[in-house]
């Protein structure tokens, strides 16, 4: 991709309504643009990151033997009445009517739809366990959308639902999803904690959240300094206590002391048990031929929210610093004088083609702008590797390799493949 061809409207100044780092940088880096309060268009650079996260999630879900479907965003009132959530969800549930005056909602979640699907199509314990997932747009009518895509009204989410014949089978499905989520976030290259949590409006008994650690995190969590123990502070605070009183207290698991951290919730897993299957009469025949309510698990991960969380955890005063697994491009070729010097243009295009053939995703900055502008944009969008072709190439046949974290190296142009592979490992 040539920079002059990609739709990449970067901004020098931060829009006034942007509050947190990720929102500011996503706007400035030309990743998103606001359509309405809490609703955004994803531009090419942002969409590349979003799709990479989506693909990692899909790969790990498929390895867990979950099966992908696509359920409708528009859902009928009747299903929500069965679970008594049509009224219980309150104003977050955006209700609409069709031309026949029938009630529908824009789905904030899909427990009702998936349970209806399973009760009508799965009849025997022999078809279980079953784990169904989708990656799809959700809508929750937040009263105060803020922080860009981190708390928007429309967002992309992976939600999955396991169906089991009994509690022990549900325990196994739950643990498999727990491990799958760990693999996903490990592959994304993010630091995180698994936090004991409240089930909230979804329901159920067992509930854990996955929090990416970041200074601007919305949630305050208590973690042990010597173990994996982590819990939402509201579940740990007793009457009359505040956050300061928790700091330094012995960890409830008996290992180390409590530290207070900020986190961004990017995933939430639940054991729902029979909550929904009982309300919606979802059952199968067991070994004895008797009707048995299904046991159900629910597992959500915020795809679009993960983009913001990654930026919140990986940035500096110049811009974004992408983990390599989700960077929009692997390499940025910064051609200084591309439009003026045929030798620089030819060398830049040749390198672009060579690195592309090696399997790298490359963007070539062929704009007329000078070194300062090009490097500021390169630092802003956060691509890990920058190759600078300019004056040194004309004078000494050398190119400069600059990593986003500041490491640099200079080498002969003809030996680009060797020095590039070496520099990647510095």
Secondary structure, 3 states (H helix, E strand, C coil): CECCCCCCCCCCCCCCCCCCHHHHHHHHCCCEEEEECCEEEECHHHHHHHHHHHHHHHHHHHHCCCEECCCCCEEEHHHHHHCCHHHHCHHHCCEEECCCCCEEEECCCCHHHHHHHHHHHCCEHHHCCEEEEEEEEEECCCCCCECHHHECCEEEEEEEEEEECCHHHHHHHHHHHHHHHHHHHHHHCCCEEEEECCCHHHCCCEEEEEEEECCCCCEEEEEECCCCCEEEHHHHCCCCCCHHHHCCCECCCCCCEEEEEEEEEEEEEEEEECHHHHHCCCEEECCCCCEEECEEEEEEEEHHHHHHHHHHHCEECCEECCCHHHCCCCEEEEECCCCCCHHHHHHHHHHHHHHHHCCCCEEEECCCCCHHHHHHHHHHHCCCEEEEECHHHHHHCEEEEEECCCCEEEEEHHHHHHHHHHHHCC
